[in-house]
Every structure is written in C-alpha cells, then in structure tokens.
Amino acid sequence: MIPRFILAGAAAVVAAALVGCASPSSSANDEQSVATAAERLRIAMIDPSPEALGQLVANDLSYGHSGGRVDTKASFIGDLMNGKSDFVTIVITDQSIKVVGDAAIVRHTLTADTNDSGKPGKVQIKILGVWQKQAGQWKLLARQAVRVPA
C-alpha cells in the first residue's frame, strides 16, 4: 500500500505541472486576442462605424496624438465619423504585445495615408497602446503617439 503522503506529493507535482503548462498557453491566447482586437481597431479606423469603434475602445479612453491633443472616446469616434481624422490606409509594423494580468501593452509603428478634413497627407508615428480586458473583451484604454525621430 502506498503511503498517503507519497500520493499527496504526487498529486501536488501533477497539479503544479498542469498549472505551469496552462500559463504560457493562456498568455499566448491573450496575446492573440489582443492582436485580433488591435487589427479590428486598425480596420475600424479606416472604415469607421460608431458600433465597431464603440466595441473596441473603453469608455474612459485617453487617446493622445503626436501633436499633443488628447481625445476621449466620444471625440475620437466623432472625429473619425465626421472626417476630421480620415485614414485612407494604415500599415502596422514592428508590433509587440505584452500581457500583464488584465492589461496589455502594445507598441508598434503606424504608417498611414490620411485625408484629414479633406487634406491628403502621410503620417508615420510610434504608438503605445494600453488595452484592458473588460467583461471578457479587450478594449483600448489609453493610447499615446510620438513622432518618429528624423
């Protein structure tokens, strides 16, 4: 007969192994979910709708532009809907995602053709996005853009 402490020890080792195996895949799943949300936001910024944007950004959004202006959820969505901010194309490169609990830090370079208020332009900026898991969905909570050094 196997002593109880050996069975308890074996059970603890198995449990620890299962927890260790679950964490990396859970983190990988969260990173993929954040990447999917970020891609959905990229698409929604090119072809905006209040519904799509509303599902992707947090009510407490703080959206910092490279020129210093800061938007709220309402002003960010409003500017995209009325053409004040008009992205014709957006290409994302050098993206990194780090999930920390219910938050994710996303960094990338954004290169875009714009038509803000009917004026064609080009932009290349570095972005820091902070995403938060809210009710099981990743939402953009904060964003800050900086100009690429010349």
MOLINRA-V757117 format. One line per field, one symbol per residue. ss: DSSP state (H for helix, E for strand, L for the rest). burial: # if it has 16 or more other ideal C-beta (glycine too) atoms within 10 Angstrom, else .. A space follows every 50 residues. Layout:
ss = ???
burial = ???
This chain:
ss = LLLHHHHHHHHHHHHHHHHHHHHHHHHHHHHHHHHHHHHHHHHHHHLLLH HHHHHHEEEEEEEELLLLLEELHHHHHHHHHHLLLLEEEEEEEEEEEEEE LLEEEEEEEEEEEEEELLEEEEEEEEEEEEEEEELLEEEEEEEEEEELLL
burial = .............................##.###.##..##.##..#.. .##..###..######....#.#..##.##....###..#.#..#.#.#. ...#.#.#.#.#.#........#.###.#####....########.....
